[in-house]
Amino acid sequence: MLTGILYSLAALGYVLIFKASGVFNFAQGTMVLFAPLTLVELMETGVPFPIAFILTISVMIALAMLIECSMLRRLVNQDGMILFMATIGLSFILEGSSQII
């Protein structure tokens, strides 16, 4: 049941981003994975769970704002192939940075 809830939250994220900006963000799945990896890494370094949870939320908000301001805002109403390539590239960048963590 919990898996279904997580899938529905990820699907809602796709829909909300697409409806709000007109951009289908293929990097959304990587961002969904980036949050728990950040939380686990903070907890492994000795940060208590409540503080790690708040820091993770802060990191994800900052990451989302950075991505939206630096890339996605400029791509609204662009050709579909440009959007596809940009969000796939963003996914690769986030995957590489999550492996560093």
N, C-alpha and C positions, 0 to 999 in steps of 0.2 A: 504494500500500500504506500509506503514511504517513497518508493521508487516512482510510482505514478504521480505523486505530488511533486517530486523534483522535476519530472518530465513536463508536467503542466506549467510549473513556474518558468522553466526554460522556454517553453512555447509562448507563454504570455510575454516574456521578454522580447522574443522575436517580433511578435505582433505589435507590441507597444512601440518599439523602435521604428518598425516599418510605417505604422500609421502616423507617428509623430513627425518623421523626417523624410519618408519616402525612400529610405535606404534600407535594403535588406542586409543586415550586418552579419556576415558569415563568421566574424570573430567572436560572436556572442558565446558560443560554446567554449571557446578558450577562456573567455572572461569568467564564465561560470566555474571553470576548473581552477582559475587563478586564485579565486577567493579562498577555497579550502586549503590550497597549497600554502598560501600566505599565512593562514591561521596555524597550520601545523608547524611551519617553520618558526613562527614566533613562539609557539609553545615549546618547541624543542630547544630554543635558546634560553628557556627558563622564565619566560613572561607568563604570569598567571592568566588563566582562561578569561576572566572578565576584561582584563586590560587588553589581551591579545584579540579578543572579539571586537572591542571598540576600535583598536588600531586597524584591524582588517577591514572593518566597515569604512574607516577613514581612507585607507589606501584605495579601496575599490571606488569610492566616490571621487577621489582625486584622479584616478586612472580614467574613469568614465568621462569626467569633465575635460581632461587633457585630450582624450581621443576625439570627443565631440567638437571641441574648439579648434583643435589643430588639423583635423582631417575631415570628419563627417559633415560639418557645417558647410565646407567648401564644395562638397560633392552632391548636394541636394540639386535635383533636376538635371543631373548629368546623364549621359548614355549608360544603359544597363551594364555594358561590358566594362566601363571604367569603374563603376561601383563594385562589380564583381571582383575585379582584379585588386582594387584598393583594399577591400575587406578581407580577401584571401591573404594578401600580403600582410595586413595587420595581424591576422591570425598566426602567420608564421613568426612574426616578430614577438608576439606574446608567448608563443610556445617556446621560443628560444630563451626568452627571459625567465619563464617559469622553470626551465631546466637549470638555470643558474642558481635560482633560489634553492 
